Amino acid sequence: MRFTGLVCLFALTLRAGDWESMLAAKYLDERQKQWAEWKPAQAAGGTCLSCHTGLPYLIARPAVRQLHNQAEPAAYEKALLDGLRHRLAQPLPAAPYKTGMVAESVLAAVALAPDAAALERMWATQTREGAQAGAWAWYSADLDPYETAVSPYYGATLAAWAVSKMPAEYRARPEVAPRVEALVAYLRKNQAGQPLHNRLGLLWSAGKLPGLMTKAEQAALVAELWKLQQKDNGWTLESLGPWGPHPKAPAAAGGSNAYATALVTFTLQRGGASHKDKRLMYALNWLAERQDQKTGAWAAQSMNKVYAEGSMQADFMRDAASGYAAAALAEFDLH
C-alpha cells in the first residue's frame, strides 16, 4: 500500500510498502539492459560505468536486494561488476592515461570496495603534481552535474568514499598513506568555491576517514543542507549549484527536484542523520510520494540540453534520481 494520507507532525512514519521497491529495481535493471545494448557504452568485458546510470545503480541495487533478502546480484548488476573486474585485471598502459580510464579507476574502486586491487589501480592514476595533485583527471564537457571543470573535486570525494571502506591498517601502509594524505589535502584545500553538489561527497566518508572534516565542519555542512530544505520537504536543483549557463537546457520545472532531494537525503543518511529526525522522514516521504507507479522511477531531466524522446541520454538524470531515491528509501527500511 502506498502512503497518501495526511501526516501527523508528531507521528510521521514510513513503512515498508510506502514505496514500490521491486518496481524501482525493475526500472533500474531495465535501464542497465538498455545501457548494455547501447553502443557508446561498450567497453572491454562489458560496459563502462557511468556517474549517472551505473554508479547509482550499483549503490541502490544491493540495498534493495538486502531489503528482500536476495543474496545473489541481479544479472545486470553482476555484469557491470564483472566488466570492471575484467578491465582491472588488464595491465595499465603507459602514462599518460586517458581520462576515461582514470575516472573509471575511481568509480571501480567505489563499486568494488573493499578491494585492495581496485584501490591500487586508483592510486596508480592519481595526479601527483600541480594544482590537481591528490585528485584524478575527470571529464570536462560543460555537462552538469558530473562533467565540468570542477568535477575533479566530485571524483575525489568518490575516491575518499572508496578509501573510507578500507580498514585503518590498509590506509596506514607506507605505500598508501602518502596517497591518502594527498587526497585529503586536495579535498581540504579546494573545498571553498565548490558547488554544494560536489561537497556532498565529503559527508559520505568523513566519519571514517580521519582528517577529512572536523566534527564542527561536518555539523556545519549538515546544517547547511537542512537550511536549504524547502517547505514541501524536498530540495531544489538550484540549491546544489552554482551551475554553468546552459541555454539549450529544458525549461526548469521549478520547486523541489527528485535528483536533488534523493542525493541530499542519501547524503544526510551517510552523514549520520537520525532516522527519527522528522526532517529526514519528511524528505523520505517526499520521495515515496513521487515515485512513478507505472515505471518505478523518479522524474528528472537533463540540466544541459533537450534530448530526443526515447533516446538513451534523455533518461540519464532520471536514472540518477531513481538510483539515489531507491538507495535512500531502502536504507531507511533496512533500519
LINURHU-V493733 format. One record per pair of residues at least 6 apart in sequence whose C-alpha atoms are under 7 Angstrom apart, sorted by sequence separation. I is the first residue (numbers start at 1). J is the second residue. If there is no record, write none. Layout:
I;J + I;J
//
This chain:
35;41 + 36;42 + 41;47 + 42;48 + 49;55 + 65;71 + 112;118 + 127;133 + 128;134 + 141;147 + 142;148 + 171;177 + 206;212 + 229;235 + 275;281 + 291;297 + 292;298 + 307;313 + 308;314 + 41;48 + 127;134 + 140;147 + 141;148 + 206;213 + 228;235 + 291;298 + 307;314 + 126;134 + 127;135 + 139;147 + 140;148 + 290;298 + 109;118 + 126;135 + 127;136 + 139;148 + 140;149 + 108;118 + 109;119 + 126;136 + 36;47 + 125;136 + 228;239 + 302;314 + 109;122 + 138;151 + 138;152 + 301;315 + 2;17 + 3;18 + 137;152 + 203;218 + 265;280 + 302;317 + 1;17 + 2;18 + 105;121 + 106;122 + 136;152 + 301;317 + 1;18 + 2;19 + 105;122 + 135;152 + 300;317 + 301;318 + 265;283 + 300;318 + 58;77 + 136;155 + 236;255 + 299;318 + 136;156 + 236;256 + 237;257 + 298;318 + 135;156 + 235;256 + 236;257 + 300;321 + 234;256 + 235;257 + 102;125 + 234;257 + 237;260 + 298;321 + 84;108 + 188;212 + 236;260 + 298;322 + 235;260 + 297;322 + 235;261 + 184;211 + 234;261 + 184;212 + 28;57 + 88;118 + 46;79 + 47;80 + 103;136 + 46;80 + 102;136 + 103;137 + 153;187 + 102;137 + 103;138 + 25;61 + 47;83 + 46;83 + 45;83 + 99;137 + 287;325 + 99;138 + 99;139 + 258;298 + 45;86 + 164;205 + 258;299 + 259;300 + 45;87 + 258;300 + 21;64 + 33;76 + 44;87 + 158;201 + 161;204 + 197;240 + 32;76 + 154;198 + 157;201 + 161;205 + 164;208 + 196;240 + 197;241 + 153;198 + 157;202 + 160;205 + 164;209 + 195;240 + 196;241 + 284;329 + 195;241 + 222;268 + 29;76 + 195;242 + 110;158 + 134;182 + 135;183 + 110;159 + 113;162 + 133;182 + 134;183 + 233;282 + 234;283 + 233;283 + 110;161 + 114;165 + 135;186 + 106;158 + 110;162 + 113;165 + 114;166 + 134;186 + 234;286 + 58;111 + 106;159 + 109;162 + 133;186 + 233;286 + 249;302 + 249;303 + 49;104 + 249;304 + 250;305 + 123;179 + 248;304 + 249;305 + 250;306 + 248;305 + 249;306 + 275;332 + 246;304 + 248;306 + 266;324 + 262;321 + 259;320 + 263;324 + 266;327 + 259;321 + 262;324 + 266;328 + 204;267 + 258;321 + 262;325 + 265;328 + 203;267 + 204;270 + 262;328 + 200;267 + 203;270 + 204;271 + 203;271 + 51;146 + 144;303 + 144;304 + 143;304 + 53;316 + 60;323 + 67;330 + 52;316 + 56;320 + 60;324 + 63;327 + 52;317 + 53;319 + 57;323 + 60;326 + 64;330 + 52;319 + 53;320 + 56;323 + 60;327 + 63;330 + 67;334 + 13;281 + 27;295 + 52;320 + 56;324 + 59;327 + 63;331 + 19;288 + 27;296 + 18;288 + 27;297 + 14;285 + 23;295 + 24;296 + 23;296 + 24;297 + 20;296 + 24;326 + 21;326 + 16;333
//
